[in-house]
């Protein structure tokens, strides 16, 4: 499966990454703040720190983890179609 970005770039979909629920909740909070135009440095830092820590612990790419979480949070319909 591939994803197409807003500028039309196609990137491979990230699969088989264990995503803890607390990381999804952090990203949901950050996404809600961002959509409301009030994302704080503290929230953004907490999410990025959680990405780094989980990626290191799980032995996965931080970038791939972040992409998978954002896709789960921002495009939940894509997850049910997969």
Secondary structure by P-SEA (a helix, b strand, c coil): cccccccbbbbbbbccccccaaaaaaaaaaaaaaaaccccaaaaaaaaaaaaaaaaaacccaaaaaaaaaaaaccaaaaaac
